[in-house]
Amino acid sequence: MDAATRFNQALAMGKDAERRVIMGLYDAHMFVAKGGSTSSHDFSATRNGRAHRVEVKCEDRYADSGNVCVEMYQRAYRGVDDPNRQASGIYASESTIVIHTLGDRAAIYRRSSMVVWLTQNNRLSLRAFGDNGNLGYIVPVSMLTPEPWFDELSMGHLSQSRVWEYGEVRA
């Protein structure tokens, strides 16, 4: 399979994951505003008067791995330690919440808290992954479950996550 075909398949999977998340939140009576995807976030969602910018990552193929893959930098041209690498993924995102779809389950977290946790965690190694060689971390969900800014739950209960309790209060 050529690179263009792989890209188009990944894009279609991502759009489907985003659709499933939006429909689940909408069905739970959350206000969701699509407004077109941007590089900064996929859509906005409001729960209990708190607005959130949401980014969705489709990891359905890896649902049974027990991990989430968190991208931090664009492709490493000269290796993991290249000082000229550019921010990407959650470093470049303006989302407040990131949701990884994992089949019929989802991992949901506060983006800013994950960035701090990853930069302070010395148990994980930055690594290249995927077809494009971008850099990030493969994070065992079991390491994240004790964190108050992280949740793993069924897609049907996504709107009930404690992660939604923090956000920008709308007047």
ABEGO torsion letter per residue (X at the ends): XBAAAAAAAAAAAAAAAAAAAAAAAAAAGBBBBAGEBBAABABBBBBGGBBBBBBBBBAAAAAAAGBBBBBABBBBAAEAABAABBBBEAAABABABBBBBBEABBBBBBAAAAAAAAAABAABBBBBBEAAGBBBBBBBAAAAAABAABBBBBAAAAAABAAAABEBBBX
